[in-house]
Amino acid sequence: MIALHDLQRLHEPQIVELRAALEGVLESGRFVLGRECSRFEAAFAAWCGAPHALGVANGTDALEIALRAVGVDAGDSVVTVANAGGYATTAILACGADPVYVDVDAATMNVDARALPAVLARGVRAVVLTHLYGRLAPAADVAKLCATAGVALIEDCAQAHGARGAGTFGDVGCFSFYPTKNLGALGDGGAIITRNDELAARARRLRQYGWDAKYHAVAGGGRNSRLDELQAAVLSRKLPHVDEQNARRRAIARRYAAEIANAAIDIPQRGGESDALHLFVVRSRSRDALAAHLAREGVQTDVHYPVPDHRQPFQASRFAALALPVTERLAGDVLTLPCHPAMTDEEVSHVIAACAGFAA
């Protein structure tokens, strides 16, 4: 079976180095907010092109802390999309705020910026802009709209490590280091980047109980959300390889776009330098049949994501009258193909042949 992600093969070339990094942390006797975390924060900030980066426990915490840092509070409205797995929604609700969903562009599956001006005029506090599947959203355009409206912009870069400029267009950029991400830990982890000194200071307080000094809490809404030394050590060793691995992802995507020829499968044009290619997502009106066919051919697939946020059972009644036609259509059509840097050329050819052999 050609796996959607193959973490064992991905780590094989670095296994000796990673083991040494873990042993080094064990020998140091410092496991939280120590040298390894500071080292990784500095390296990640430089790699992203931002002056500040701070590690947190996971990507969803990064979003929640970022929202609180820009001033989102209970009862505020925050704009986001409903086709990105629910992570922004989770963070918005954790702040006591209300999600406001807008539709997405059918071609890119990122936010449709044309839907934003009318929503921003209604007095929202922030926008969470997701770079879905690693493809850069229209961040420059959205940043201008937010600046004009006086609305904070938070970028959800959980799938966009290495997409050009991701996380630096808005006030804050949020990353996840879940193991399957382009930069993945050996467990959970996340980070916040920003160009704003005060936002960085607020986020640092919020990630550790709201403290400005030990046992002295000055900020409400603080969390216990810290990137531990073990994960920071792993991420520091893996970071130098991400650009090369992203280049491999883009090369696979270009082959898919050029060589998968099947009228029943809509193949996106992916692989530009602003595309981190976290996931290669195709569309088919016969999605479930296509997934079953590929499974028989030894190709693992998945659906990212089958239920839009506004149709999730816990809040479906609240948004019963909300229609997001493109988002809802995509939920029934999207299918993720393997596209990871450990794939061989032969495996890529097998996926292409399997797709070509599908009859709807």
N, C-alpha and C positions, 0 to 999 in steps of 0.2 A: 504494500500500500504506500503510495506517495503521500506523505503527511502534509497537512496544512502548515504545520510548524514542526521542525525537527531540532529540538534544543540540544539533544545529545550530540548530534553531528556538528551543530553550530559551535559548541564549546570544545570539541575535541582538539583543535589546533592550539588552544590556550589552557588546556587542563593543568599543565604543570605550573604555569604562572598563576592561575586562579587558586590552586591549592596553596601555593606559597603565600599568596595574599591573605587567605583565610588564616593560615598558621601565624602570620605576622600579627594579625589582630589578636589572636588568642594569646600570643606571647606578650603583647603590649599591656594587657590588663585593663584597657580602656575600650568600652563597648558602645558608648553613646556620646555624640557631639565631641569627638576627639580629633586627632590629627587626620585620620582618613576622611572624615566628613569634610573638614576644612579644605583638604587637598582636592577632593572631588568638586566641591562647590566652586572653587577658583577655576579649575579646569573646565567645568561645564559652562560657567559664565563666559569665559573667553571663547569657547567653541560656539556658543550661541550669539556672541556679539553683544552681551549685556554686562553692565558693571556689577550686578548683583545676582547671585543664585543662592538659594537656601534649600537644603534637603528636608523633606517631610516624609510621613509614613507611607503615603500612596497618592495616586493621582486625584482621587476624589477629595481627599483632604486638601490637596493643593488648591482645588477649585473653591472649596468652602472657605479656606483661609484667605484666598485672594478676594473673594466676595466681601468678606468681613473687613479686610484691609482697605478696600475702596469705599467702605461706608454702607454697604447693604445691610439692612436691618429688617426686623419683623414688619410685614405689611408692605414692603417695597415690591416693585415689579421688576423682573429681570427677563430680558428677551433671550431666547435661544431657539434651537431647532429641535424637532421631535424624532429625528431619524438616526440618532447617534448613540443609542444604547442606554440612555437614561442617566448617565453620570452627572451631567450638568444639572438635570432636574433634581437628583438626589442632593447635590450641594446647595442648590437654591432653596429647597424645602428645609434643609438642615439649618439655614439661617432664618427660617420663619418667613421667607419671602415667597412671592407668587411667580411661577413661571408663565411667561407669555410666549406662545409658540408662533413662529412664522414658517412659511413653506420654503422649500428648497428648489434649486435649479435642476431640471431633469437631466441635463447633460453632466454636470459636475457633481451633483448630489450634495453640494455644499449650499449654504444659505443663499437665497435669492435676494440680493441686495436691494432689488426694486421694492421689496415688501417692507423695508425698514423705515423709510421716512415717516410714513403714516403712523407706525407704531411708536417711534421715538417721540413724535409730537404729543403723545398721550401722557408724557411725564413718567418715564421709567428711570430706574436708578442705574442700571448697568446692562450690558450686552455680553453674553458668553458666545464667542465665535469659535466654532469647531472646525479644525482642518481635518475633515473626515477622510479616513483611509490613507492619510499621508499626503493628500493633494491640498495644496495651499488654497484656502478660501480667498475671496476678494478682499483681503485684509486692508490694503491701502484705501480702497473705496469706503469700507465700513469704518475705518478709523476716522476718515474725514467727516462722515455723517455723524459719528459719535461726538467728535470734537465740536462740531457746529451746534449740536443739541445739548452739549454739556453733560454727556452720559459717559460713564466709565466703560472701558473696553477690556475684557479679559479674554485671552486666547486660550482655548483648549487645544494643547499641542500633544496630547497623549499618544497620538498616532503619527506625529509629524517630526520626529527627531531627525534633523538634517534637512528638512525642507527650508529653502532659502529664506531667511528672515523670520521664520516662525517664532512667535513669542515676543517679538520686538516692535510690532506695529502698534500694539495697544499699551495700556497701563501695566498689565501683568501678563506673563505667559506661564501656563501650568503644564507640567509634564508628568507622565506616569512611567515607572520603570518596571511594570509587571513583566514577568519573564518572557512573554511573547513579543514585547515591543522591539522596535529597531535597536534601542538601547535598553536591554532588560537585565534586571537583577536576578539573584537566585532566590527570589521571594518578592514581597511587595516593597515599593519605594516610590517616591515622587519628588518633584522639585518645583520651585517657583523662581522665575526670573523677572527682573524689572530694571528699568533705567532710573527709577524714581527713588531717591535716597529715603524719603519718609515712608513710602510704601514698603520698602525693604525692612525698615526698622519695625513698622507695625506687624508685618508678617512674621518677623523673627520673634516678636513678643507673643503673637497669637499661637505659634507652633508649640510654645512651652508655657501653657497655663496663663498667658497674658503677663508674664513676668518682665519687668525691666531689670530686676536683680533677683537673686535667689530668694524665693518665698515672699516676693513683693509684687503682687499682681496689680497692674495699672490698667489693663485692657480687659473689658468684658468679652465673653465669647472665646476665650482661649482654649486651647486643646493640648493634649499630650500627643504630638504628632512629629516624630523625629526620625530622620534617616539614620539607621544604626550603622556602626562602624564596619560590620561585616559586609553589608550591602554597598556601602560607599567604597570599600576597598575593591570589590568586584567591579563596580561601575567605572572606577578610575582605570582599571586594566582593560576594560572593554571599549571605553570611549574612543581610543585612537583608531579602532577598526571600523567604526560606524560608517564613515564616508565611503570606504571601499565596499562595505557590504551593501550600502544603499545603491552604489553604482551597479552592483550585480543584480539587485532587485529591479532597477530600471532597465537593464539589458534583457532580463526575462520578460518584463512587461512589453518591451518593444517587440520581442519575438511573438508574444501572444497577439498583440495588435496587428502585426503584419501577416501572421500565418494561420490564425484560427479563422476558418471560412465556413460559416454555418448561418444561414438566414434566421434560424431559430434562436441565435445567441447574439445579443448586442454587446459588442466589445468596445470598451472605452479607449480613447486615445490617451495613454499614460506614458510617463517616463521622462518628462522634462526635468531640468535641474531644480525646479521649485517643488518637485514631487518626491517625497520620501518613500513612496510605494510600500507603506505598511501592509496594506491589503490590496489584492487585485480582485475587484468586484465586477462581475458581468451581470447582465440582465437577460431574463428570458420569461416569456409569458407561460412557458412550460417548466418553470423553475424546479418543481418537485420531481418531475420526470427526468429532467436533466441531472439532478443530484443523484437519483437512483441509478441512472445509466453510468455516471462517472464512478460511483461506488463499485459497480460491477466490473468496471475497467481498472479498478485499483487506484482510484484517485479520491482522496479525502477532500470534502468540501464543508462549508458551513454557511450560515445565513447571518449576516451582519447588517440589519437587525430585523427580526420578524414582527415585532410589535412596536409601533410608534408610541412615544411617551404619553401622548394624549389619549391613547386607547388602552393603556395599561389598566388592569382591573381596579387597582386601588384609587384611580382618579378618573376613570372613564365617564362616570356620571357627571362629574364636574365639567368636562369638556365635550359633552354629548353634542352640543350644537356647533362645535368647532370643526370646520372642514379644511383639511390640508391635502388637496387632491394629489399632488405630486408625491408627497411623503407617503401617503397611504398606498399609492400605486407601487412605489419602490419596495415597500415592505413585502409585497407579494411577488416581486420579480428578482430581487438581488440574490446573487450566489457568489461566494468567495472561492477562488481557485488557489492552489498552492503557488506561492511566489516568495520564496525565502532564499537567502544567500547560500545555503548549504545544498541547494538543488543542483544536480548535474545537468549537463546539456541533454543527456539521454532522457532524463526524467521530464524535462521541459518538452521535449519532442513527444513523449508519451502522452502528456496532458493535451497537447495540441491535437494529436491523432484521435484521442478519446473524444474531444469536443467535436471534431470533424465528423466522427461516426455517429453522432446523436441524431435521431430522427424523431421530431416532435409528434 
